[in-house]
Amino acid sequence: MFNCARQIEGRRETRQRANQYIDLLCSSDEDSAVVTHGFYMHTLLKEMKKRGFTVSKAKINYKNGNYVIAER
């Protein structure tokens, strides 16, 4: 296939999905563990920082098995 996008969802939609997930996490008012892949983790943490979360070990690239603690 030529000129075929690998991912249907764009960055804007990914940020919207991340913010919806953060809303869900905040509404539960409980500690949570989130397991995800590197790009989404980067997007999720960036949006969490915008909302006032403190993030430990913020990196550009995440590898399998990495963890980050985000607190509000």
C-alpha positions in Angstrom: 0.0 0.0 0.0 1.2 3.4 -0.9 0.3 6.7 0.8 -1.5 4.9 3.6 -1.6 6.4 7.0 -0.4 4.0 9.7 -2.6 5.5 12.4 -6.1 6.9 11.9 -6.1 8.9 15.1 -4.2 12.2 14.9 -2.4 14.1 17.6 -5.4 16.2 18.5 -7.6 13.1 19.0 -4.9 11.5 21.0 -4.7 14.5 23.3 -8.5 14.5 23.6 -8.5 10.8 24.5 -5.7 11.4 27.1 -7.8 14.2 28.7 -10.9 12.0 28.8 -8.8 9.4 30.6 -7.4 11.9 33.0 -11.0 13.0 33.8 -11.9 9.3 34.5 -8.9 8.9 36.8 -9.6 12.1 38.7 -13.3 11.2 39.1 -12.5 7.9 40.8 -10.5 9.6 43.6 -8.4 6.5 44.1 -4.8 5.5 43.4 -4.4 4.0 40.0 -1.9 2.1 37.9 -1.9 2.7 34.2 -0.1 0.5 31.7 0.4 1.8 28.2 2.9 2.1 25.4 5.6 4.9 25.1 4.0 7.4 22.8 0.7 7.4 24.6 2.5 7.6 27.9 4.4 10.7 26.7 1.1 12.3 25.6 -0.7 11.3 28.8 2.0 12.7 31.1 2.2 16.0 29.1 -1.5 16.5 29.6 -1.2 15.6 33.3 1.5 18.2 33.8 -0.8 20.8 32.2 -3.4 19.9 34.8 -1.0 20.4 37.7 0.3 16.8 38.3 3.9 16.4 39.4 5.7 13.7 37.3 8.8 11.8 38.3 11.3 10.6 35.8 9.9 12.5 32.8 11.8 11.4 29.7 11.5 11.8 25.9 11.7 8.0 25.2 10.3 5.3 27.4 11.3 1.6 27.2 9.4 -1.5 28.1 9.2 -1.9 31.9 9.7 1.9 32.6 7.5 3.4 35.2 6.6 7.0 36.1 4.8 8.3 39.2 2.3 11.1 38.6 0.7 12.8 41.6 -1.7 15.5 42.2 
